[in-house]
């Protein structure tokens, strides 16, 4: 009576839980952010330590002025995406702000 261990593992997967392969969508310690105006929006992963940066807080204040504090979904910053990316590259904050590449380009 019952199902043997090997048959059960084939039915429900080894260990009982099927894990997704590959890295998580958002790395630990990062927050997804959409930057851009009009239809020129790019996605970035911003490390939580960047939120302490005075310049990044300026971006957040601009966001609060534009959208208010009740945004739903991803955090959106109304700023030119290319200028945002160049600014953080020039500042030397490679690990704080990462650009998410589109899968189809």
C-alpha positions as CSV (number, residue, x, y, z in Angstrom):
1,X,0.0,0.0,0.0
2,X,1.2,3.5,-0.7
3,X,3.7,4.8,-3.1
4,X,7.4,4.0,-2.7
5,X,9.9,6.8,-2.2
6,X,11.4,6.7,-5.7
7,X,8.0,6.8,-7.4
8,X,6.9,9.7,-5.1
9,X,10.0,11.7,-5.9
10,X,9.3,11.3,-9.6
11,X,5.7,12.5,-9.1
12,X,6.4,15.6,-7.0
13,X,10.1,16.2,-7.9
14,X,13.2,15.5,-5.8
15,X,12.9,17.1,-2.4
16,X,9.2,18.0,-3.0
17,X,9.9,21.4,-4.4
18,X,10.8,22.3,-7.9
19,X,13.1,25.3,-8.0
20,X,13.4,27.7,-10.9
21,X,16.8,27.6,-12.5
22,X,18.8,30.8,-13.0
23,X,19.3,33.9,-10.9
24,X,16.4,35.7,-9.1
25,X,14.8,38.5,-11.0
26,X,16.0,41.1,-8.5
27,X,19.3,40.5,-6.7
28,X,19.3,40.8,-2.9
29,X,19.7,44.3,-1.8
30,X,18.5,45.9,-5.0
31,X,15.3,47.6,-6.0
32,X,13.9,47.8,-9.5
33,X,13.5,51.3,-10.8
34,X,12.1,52.6,-14.1
35,X,13.8,55.8,-15.3
36,X,12.6,57.9,-18.3
37,X,10.2,60.3,-19.7
38,X,7.6,59.7,-22.4
39,X,8.2,56.3,-24.1
40,X,12.0,56.3,-23.4
41,X,11.9,54.3,-20.2
42,X,14.8,52.1,-19.1
43,X,15.0,49.7,-16.2
44,X,17.7,49.8,-13.6
45,X,18.5,47.9,-10.4
46,X,19.4,50.3,-7.6
47,X,21.2,49.1,-4.5
48,X,19.6,50.2,-1.2
49,X,22.7,52.0,-0.2
50,X,22.1,54.5,-3.1
51,X,19.0,55.7,-1.3
52,X,21.3,57.4,1.3
53,X,23.1,59.3,-1.5
54,X,22.1,63.0,-1.6
55,X,21.9,63.0,-5.4
56,X,19.7,60.0,-5.5
57,X,17.4,61.6,-2.9
58,X,17.1,64.5,-5.3
59,X,15.8,62.1,-7.9
60,X,13.3,60.7,-5.3
61,X,12.0,64.2,-4.5
62,X,11.5,64.9,-8.2
63,X,9.5,61.6,-8.3
64,X,7.4,62.6,-5.4
65,X,6.6,66.0,-7.0
66,X,5.6,64.2,-10.3
67,X,3.7,61.2,-9.0
68,X,3.1,61.7,-5.3
69,X,3.8,59.2,-2.6
70,X,1.1,56.7,-3.6
71,X,2.7,55.0,-6.6
72,X,1.8,51.4,-7.2
73,X,4.2,49.0,-8.8
74,X,7.7,49.8,-9.8
75,X,9.4,53.0,-8.7
76,X,9.4,55.5,-11.6
77,X,11.8,58.4,-11.9
78,X,10.9,61.1,-14.4
79,X,14.4,61.8,-15.8
80,X,16.2,61.2,-19.1
81,X,17.3,57.6,-18.9
82,X,20.6,58.1,-20.8
83,X,21.5,61.1,-18.6
84,X,20.7,59.1,-15.5
85,X,22.9,56.2,-16.6
86,X,25.8,58.6,-17.6
87,X,25.5,60.4,-14.3
88,X,26.0,57.2,-12.3
89,X,28.8,56.0,-14.5
90,X,30.7,59.3,-14.1
91,X,30.1,59.2,-10.4
92,X,31.8,55.8,-10.2
93,X,28.8,54.0,-8.6
94,X,29.0,50.8,-10.7
95,X,27.7,48.6,-8.0
96,X,24.9,50.9,-6.8
97,X,23.1,51.3,-10.1
98,X,22.9,48.5,-12.7
99,X,21.2,48.8,-16.1
100,X,18.9,46.0,-16.9
101,X,19.4,45.0,-20.5
102,X,16.3,44.2,-22.6
103,X,16.0,40.6,-23.5
104,X,15.0,41.3,-27.1
105,X,17.7,43.7,-28.1
